[in-house]
């Protein structure tokens, strides 16, 4: 549902099946905004952010939006430097507006999430 809510001509949405896939994707095609689930399989959100920033220092300037249904989700989102956090279940329209707002602040012409 979230990919549908974000699917507009000016936003390219890329979906990763796990944290390792997200890392590979972000390294090949750096996004303007990252929407990340704290409890990603294979490589969790903390591991994803740590490895991405180690391999691509410019990643530190990419806004992160974290989401989680875990009781410690907000604490992890703060630890990884997320610009926003949404507890599950969340308002899809609000998440989509947040992605668009953060993408609009980036200097790139084609925002992607």
N, C-alpha and C positions, 0 to 999 in steps of 0.2 A: 503494500500500500504506500509506503513512503517513497519508493521509486516512482510510483505513479504521481504522487503529489509534487515531486520535484521535477518530473519529466516535462520540461518546457524547452522551446527551441534555444533559449540562451543558457541552459544548464545541461551539461553532460554528466550523467550519472553513471558511475562505475561501481559495480557490486563485487565484493570479495566474499568467498565462502568461509574464510578463516583468517586469522591474523597473519599467517605466513603469506597467503595469497595477497592480502592487503599490502604487505610490505613490498612484495615483488612488483605489484601494480604501481604503488606510489614511487618506487625507485625508477621505473621505466617512464611513467607519465605523471609527474608531480601534480597533485590536485591543488585547487585554490582553497578548498575547505575539506576537512575530514570529519565524517560522522562515524563514530566508532562505538561499538558495544564493549563495555568493560569486560565482559566474560567471553570474549572471543575464544573459539577453540584453537588448538595447536599453538598459537602464540597470543597471549592475552593483550589487552590494550596497553598495559605498562610496557610489556616486552616489545610490542609493535612500535610505540613511540620512542623507546630507548634505542632500538636498532635503527629505526629510520633516521633519527637525528644523528646517530654515529656515522651512518653511511652517506647522509645528505644533510650537511649542516644548515642549508637553507630551509629545511623542514621546520626548524624552530619558529619560523615566521608564518607558518600555515596555521590558521585557526582550527582548533579541534572542538567538536561538539561530542560530548560523551552521553551515553544512555546506558541504563542498567535497571534490572529488577532486583539486584542484589542489595542487601542491607548496607554494605560498605561502598556502594557505587559512587556516592557523592565524594567520599574521602579519596577514592582512587582518581576521580576526575580532577580534583584539586591537585593531587600529586603529579598528574601528567600535564597539568597546565591547561586544562580545557577552558575554552571561552564560555561555554554553556554546558549545563547538565540537565538531562531529562530523566526522571524516574518513570519506569514502566508501570502501568500503561501510561502513555503520554498522548498529548494532543498533536496529531499528525500535522495539522495546519500550522500550529505554533512552531513545530520543529522546522517545517518547510520555510516559514517566514524567517526564522533565525538563520538557516542556511543561506537564504537569499541575501539577507542583510550583511552577513559576514563576507559572502562572496563579492558583494558590491563594493566593499572596502578594499578589496585586493586590486592591484594595478593591472591585472590581466584583462584581456578583452572577452574571453569566453570562460565564465565561471564553470567549475566542475565540482562535483561532490562525490 
